[in-house]
């Protein structure tokens, strides 16, 4: 007798074949793992019932290590071997760490690739290795709870994470023996958690205020496609800054001298506790004991709101910029999602509500919402929902381009372009007989290469020798669903090609990305003028080089001594003008040299024709037709 296969709608037809997949929120302060159980996405606790895993690893001389809450207890007593907030170090080089200041108080060593290694009692550890140890703890927790080996995981990353940081995250997963189904932007995961991907089509805003950073993402759901229209934020603003504002006020009111890190940390911890109390009460009393002296102070919610209001308004300004980038108005936003522990602050919720003129989604624990969304996407990608038509498209944070003559940046894929994406553009050679072309891949919004980030270099060789401008080199930029870049160059007539997978050992952090965007806005007019100048200089160079080559070839044959000297003099004048910064003067100099060389160019053409016709009769030419 045939048996019917019974399954819940949208679930696998064979429940016993259900694939175990999880969503992982690899956070700066805390990390979580979530899975879909019986159709419901939930975070997975440890044996003690704790859902949050502190992102802390302590290394010991014996080679063993501790992860999580147990490791965090050693943060003050053994700071050199207890690694916290390792996410801030992901994808960075040693030079980048200088921007972190006190956030990275470790001893570093450097390998040949430029990746920083943290010196610990158990040996040198890279940020990738530390992250892998956190991921292993989460996977172990999940496999124990789910009763089997994982098929794969969706790991979330900040929207601002660049190529290097995404690659570092994937490398950490590889070390932890995790198959990465997808790297997913955290705001996108949050929207999925609330089921907004299944709702009516339209624009969605995700407001993410964590402990150390703020992100705002504008998404659009259209015909089953979940697209990120724009991202923005403030990478130097978070809940820690709210705590600091209150801590400074307390120190001022009680005349406390913050003369060391220990006192500062103590006040910050007390301020954090008071902030949490004020989320549900009108006032909080803070009891302090510093250097044996006991003091107390009461702070009202109104006072706290006054202290942190400028910081909250900064997040609203970032929201306004993100909407402008997405070319939408606040009233166009259908849904608002709030993510991050700091969104529990009543003032934050009120300001967001007022700005978007609608109630934000706060039902799901803001600490858990990202992991929950990632697990839903993991369930789809693992094949447990074969009828799901959900497709998620993220965006790249900064434009990807190529260096052209004059040190100029030609943007090939613009920022906030949905990924995966492939774009191609054709270029040509600069000089006669050129047989190779250097490809310099850059990332940034400025017009000059020197103001952008260098990602990779490679050379296309074997170009057939031909006149300048005759060769056609097609350069293709391809960004996959995880935000990783591949560049391919091909000379179309000969078919010679070369390519590179851009996998740098370090790259930009969200601070640098935010600064680069800010810099592009502030210097837009100056950059435009500088680009025009460089382009004019390139035109001048091209004319100078071609005339100098021509004079060497046949100048003395076709020109009188006086004409030769005159043309040399005009070339010298243009060289002098080209080395200056007067755009109009260079333009006039190019025009003057072109006019001065017109007669010489005409003689060269006549000479070339005569040379080609030498030894042939008119009758022969007629017969050839």
N, C-alpha and C positions, 0 to 999 in steps of 0.2 A: 504494500500500500504506500502510495506517495505521501510524503509529509509536507505540510505547508510551512514555509519560512515566515515567521511573524516578527515584525520589528516596529518600533515606534517610527512615526513619520519623520523623515530626515535623518534617521540613524542607519547604521550598517545593517544589511539584510541578514547577516550572520553575527549575532551579538558575541559569540565566542571568538570571533575573529577581530574584535574591537582592538584597534591599535592604540598603544599607550603613548600619548603625546602630551607635552606640557608647555605652558607659557612661563617664561622666566623674566622677572624684572630685576636686572642686575643694577642695583642702585648705589648711590654714593654713600649713603648712611646705612640703609637697610636693603636687603634683598628678599624676594619672595618667589615661590613657585606655585603655580595653580594648574588645575586640570579640570576637564569636563567629566562629571560623574552623573550618570542617569539623566543626561541632558542639561545639567546645571553646572555652570563654571564656578568653582570654589578654590580658595587658597588652601594649601596643604600645611597643617601645623606639624611641629616636631613632637616628640614623645611627651613633652611637658605642656603641650597645648599652645605653644608660641608660634604665631604665624610669621612674624618678622624675624629674619636672620640678620643681626648686625653685620655689616660688610667689613669685618675686622678679622685679621689673621695674625696670630702670634707664632713666631718661629723659635725653636729651642735648640740648644747645642747638640742634643742627641739626634737631631734630624727630624724629629716629630714636630707637629704644629697643632694649634688650636684654632677653631673657627667659630665666630659668632659671639654670643653673650659671654662665654667663658673667656675668650680672648680679650674682650673689651675691658674686663676687670684689670688687665695689666697695662692699659693704655698710659696711665700716669706713672706707674712704677717701673715699666720696662719699655719706654717709648721707641728706642732704637730697633727693637725686634717685634714690636706690635704695629702692624701696618693698618692704618685707617684711611678711609676716603681714597682708595687706590684708583677709583674710576677717574679721578682728576689727573692721574698720571698716564692713563691709557693713550697710546698714539702720540706721545710727546717725545721730543729729543731733549738732551741735557740742557741745551740753550733755552728751550721753552720753559724749563722748570724754574728759571730765574723769575719769571712772571708770577709764580705761585707764592713767593715769599715764605711766610711762616706756615703755609698750608702743606709744605713738603719738608719737614724738619729731619730728614733722614740723611745718612751718608751714602753717596752714590758712586758707582763705578760705571765705566762706559765700555761697551763692546765695539767691535769694528763697524757694525752697522749703525751706530749712533744711538741705539736704544739704551736708556738708563737702567742700571741694575742697583737695587737697594741692598746694601751690606747688612746681613743679619748673622746671628749666631749659627744658623744652619746653612750659611753660604750666601752667595749673591742671588737675589731673586728679582726677576723682571716684573713689571706691573701685570704682564700677561700671565705669568705663573701664579701670582697672588690671586688674580681674578679667577684663574682655573681652579684654585683650591676652594674658593667660595662656591663656584659652580658645582664642583664635585659634592660638596656638602648638601646643596639643594637637590641634586640628582639622587643622591643616596636617600634623602628624606622622601622624595617622590616615589622611587622604586619600592621602598619599604611599605609605603602607604598604599600603593597601587597593586603591589604583589606581582611585579614582573619587570622586564627590561624595557627601557624607553625606546620607541621608534625614532623619536626626534623631538626637537624643541624649537619654539619661536622665542627668540631673545629680543627684548626691547632695547632701544638706544635713544638718546636724546635727539630731537629733531635737528639740532645744530651739529651733531657728530659728522666729521668730515670723513673722507676716504680712508685715511690712516687709522682713525679711531674705530671705524667700522671693521676694518681688517684686523685690528688688534683684538676686538671682541670675538671675531670668528676664530682667530688663533687660540684664544683662551678656551673657547668651546671645544676646539680640536684636542687641546691638551687634556681637557676633562672628559674626552671620549664621547662628546655629544654631537649628534648629527643636527646641524642647524637647518631647519626647514625654511627659515626666513629671519632676517633682521627687520624689525618693525619699529617705526617711529613711535615713541611713547604716546604722543597725543592721539595718533591714529588708533592705538590699542585702547585708549580710554573711551573713545567714541564707540568702538566695537562693543565694549563692556556694557554700555547702556542700550545696546541694540539699535543704535541710530542708523546702522548700515541697512537695517530692515525697515526703516521708517520711510516717511515721505521724502521725496527728493528735495534738495535744497542745501543751504549753507549752514555749517556747524562750526562753532568756536570752541576750542579746548584751552582752558586757562589752567596752567600748571605752575603752582607756586610751592616749591620744595624747600628743603632746608638751606640749600646754597644757591639755587638758580631759579629763574623764572622763564617760562616758555609760553608763548601764545601761538596757536596754530589755527588757521582758517581752512576748513575742509569743505568739500562739496560732494554730495551723493547725487549721481546722475546716471540713470539707466543701469543700476547695479554696480557702477564703478565708483569707488571711494577715492577721491582725488584730493591731495593736499594743495591748496591754492597758494598759500604763503605761510612762512614761519617767521617768528621774531621773538623778542624777549630781552631779558637783561641777565647776562650770565654772572653778574656780580651782585645779585639781589636775591634774598631768600629769607626764610624764617630766622636764620642766624642773625640777620641784620635787624629784624624786629626785636630780638632778644638784646642785641647790642645797644639799641636806642634806649630800651628800658634800663639796662645795666648802667649806662652813662648817667642817666637821670638819677638813679639810686645813689651812685657814687657822689654825684654833685650835692644831693640833698643831705646825705649823711657825712659829707666831707671825708670820704674814704679815698685814700691814696692808692691807686692801682699801680703798684710798684713792681709787679712781676706777673708772669704768666699764670701762676697758681691762683692769685687773687682774681685775676681777670676771668679765668675759667670758672672759678667758684661763683662769681657774680653772674656770669652768663648762664650757668646752670640754674641758679635761683630765679633769674629773670624768665627763663624758659618755663619753669614750674608755675610762676605767677601768670604768665601768658596763657597757659593751659587752664588755670583756674578761672581767669577772666573770660574764657570762651563760654562759660556757663554761669558766671556770677557777676555781680555789679562791682565788686571790689575784692582785693586779695591782700592778705597781710604777709609780708616777707620777713622772716626771722633770720638774722645774720650773726655769725660769730667769726670775726677776723682778728687774728693775733690776740686771742683771749678776750676780746672785747665783744660783748653781746649787744646788738642793736636790732631794732625792728622798724618797719615802715609800711604804711598802707597805701596802696595805689588803686585808684578807681578805674573802671573801664573807660570813662570819659577822658581821663588823663592819658591812659595808654593809647587810646584812639588818636589823641592830639599828637603824641610822640611819633607814632608810626604812620600817620596820615600822609606825609610827604613821600614815604616809601611806597605806599599803596598807590598813590597817584602816579608814580613812575611806571607801575605796571599797566595802568590805564593808558598812559601815553604810548606804551609799546603796543597795546591792543589797537590803538588808533592807527599806528604806522602799519601794522600787519593788515588791517582792513584796507588801507590805501594801496598796499602792494597787491592785494587780491582784487582790487577794483570793485569793492562792494562797500555798502554802507551798514552801519550798526543795525538799522531796522530791517536789513535783508537777512540777518542771522535768525534762523528758525530755532536752533537749540544751542544751549551753552552748557558745557561740561566743566566741572571743577575737579582738579587733580592736585594731589600733594597735601601733606599734613598741615601746611601753613594756611590752607584754605578753610580751616576750622575757625579762624579768627573772624568774629562777626562783622567787623568793619570791612574786611576783604570781600565777604559775601555781599554786603550791602552795596559797596562801590561797583562791583561787577554787575549786580542786578540793575542798578541805576543806569550804568553805561549802555548795557544791551537792552534795557527795558523789558526784561523777562526773567522769570525765576530760573536760576541755574540748577542743573542736575547735581544733587549732593547725596542721593540715596545710598550709593555704594561707598564703603570706607575709602576715603581718598588715598590712603596708603596702599590699598589692595587693588584699586580699579585697573591699573596698568597691567598687572599680572593676570587678572581675570580676562581682560580683553585679548591678551596674547594667547591664553589657553584656548579661547574660542577659535582664534585663527589657526592655532596648531591642530585643533580637532578637524578643521576643514582640510588643511594641507596634508594631514595624515591619511585622509580618505575615509574618515568616519561619517562624513556628510556628503555623499556623492552627488546629491541634488542641489547642493549649495552653489549659488551663482555669484557669491561674494568675491569681488576683486578689489584689492587695495593698491592704490598708487601713491607712493611717497614722492618727495621732491629733493633735489640737490640744494644745499644751502648757499653755495657760491658758484658763480659762472666758471665754466671750464673753457680755456682758450689755448691759442698757440702764438708763439713769438713770430712776428714778421720783421722785415727790414726796418731798421731804425729803432729797434727795441720796443716796438709797439705790440700791444695785445689785441689779437683778433678773437673775439668771443665766438665759440662754436656752439656750446650749449649754455644757455642763459640760466641764472639762478631761478629757483622756484619752478624749474621745468619738471614735469612728472617723470618718474622712472618706473620701469625700465625705458630707456630711450637710446636711439642711435641717430647721429647727425653727421653729415659729410659735407666737406667744402673743398673746392679745387684751388690749388696754388700753382705757381710757375717758378721758373728759375730766374735768377737775377743777372747772371753773367753768361756770355757766350761760352759754349763748351763745358758747362757745369755738369759734373757727373755724380754729384752727391748732394743731399739736402739734409741739414740738421733739423730735427723736429724737437722743439722745446715745449713741453706741456706745462701750462700754468693755471692757477686758480685764483680768482679775485675779481673785483669790480673796477679797478683802476685802469687807465688807458696805457700806462707804461709797465713793461715787464718787471722793472725794478721795484714797483710798488705792489706786485702780486707775489703769490707763493709759488715757488718752483716745485713741480711734482715729479717730473721725469724728463730725461733726454734720450733720444736714440737717433741713429743716422740711417737714411735710405740711400744705399749705394747702388751703382750699376746703371744710373740714368744715362741713356745714349747721348753723346755730345750733340748739341744742336744750338741754334741761336737763342739768345736770352728771350724768354717769354714764350718759346715754342713748346716746351715740355708741359705736360699736364699731370700734376701730382694730386691725387685725391686722398685727403686725410679724413678718416672716419673715427669719431669718438663714440664709444658705446658704453653706457652705464647700465649695469644689471639691476635686478630687483633689490639687491642688498646695498646698492649705492657704490659698487666697486667699478673702476674705470679701466677700459681697454682701449688702446689707440692703434690704428692701423693706417699705414701709408702705402700707396701704390701708384707707380708711374704707368699711365694708361696705354701708351704706345708700345712699350716693351714688355709690360706685365711684371716688372720687378717690384717686389714688395717687402715690407718690414713691419713689425708690430711689437708692442710692448704691453704687458699687464702692469698697471700702476699699483704697486704694493709697497709703498714706502714704510720704513720701520717706525716712523713718527710723523706727526703732522700737526695741523691746527687744532687747538682746543676751542670750546665755545666762546671763551673770552676773546681770542684772536679773531674769530669769525665775526663776532659782534663789532669789534673795533674796525675790521676791514670794511664792513658795511657802512659804519658811521663815517669812516674816512672817505669812502666813495661819494657819500652825500655832500660832505663838507667841501670836497675838492673838485666837484663836478665841473664847474666853470673853468678852473685852472687846468684840469686834465684835458678838457676840450681844446683849449688854446695850445697846450703842449703837444697834443696829438697832431693838430694842424701844422705846427712848426716842424715836427719830426717828419711828417709826410712830405712837406715842401723840401726839407733837407735831403730826403731820399730821392726826390725828383732831381734836385741839383746834383747829387752824387752820380746818379745814372747818366745825366748829360755830360758831366765832367769826364767820367771814365770812358764813355763811348767816343768822345772827341779826342781824348788823349791817345786812345788805341788807334784811332783813324789817322791822326797826325804821324804817329810812329810808322804806320803802314805806308802811307803815300802822301803825306802832307807836303814834304819838300818837292815832290814831283809835280803836284798839281797847283801849288801856291807859290807866289813870288816871295822873296825873303821878307819884304815889308808886310805882305798879307799874313805870312806865317807868324811873324812877331806880334802882329795885331791880335790874331786869334789866341796866341799864347797869353797875351796881356789880358784879354777878356776872360780867359779861363782862370787866371790868377785872381782877378777881381771877384769872380763868383765863388772861388774857394774861400776867400776872405769873408765874403758875405755869408756863406754857408756856415762858417764857424761861429757866426754871431747868433743873436736871438731875435732879430727883426724879421718877422714873417713877410711883411710887405716888401722889404728890401731884397730878400732872397727871391721872392716871386718875380720882382722886376729884373733882378740879375739873370734869372733863368730865361726870361723873355728876351733880354738884351743879347745873351750869348747865342740863343737860338737864331735870332735875326742876323747876328754877325756871322754865323756859320752856314746860313742858307745857301750862299754862293758856292761855298766849299762842298756842301752836300750835293748840289746840282752837278758840279764838275765830277764828283765821285760816281754819281749815277751814270753820267754820259760816258765816263771812262770805263765803267763796268759793262755798259752796252757795247761800246766799241770793241772791247776785249772779247766779248762773247761772239760778236759778228765777224771777227778777224778770220780771213780765209774762206768766208762763205759769200755767195752771191745772192742777190735779191731773188733770182729765179729759184735757187735752192730752197729758200724760205717759203716761196709760194707752193712748191711741190710738196713740202712737208705738211702743208695744210690739207 
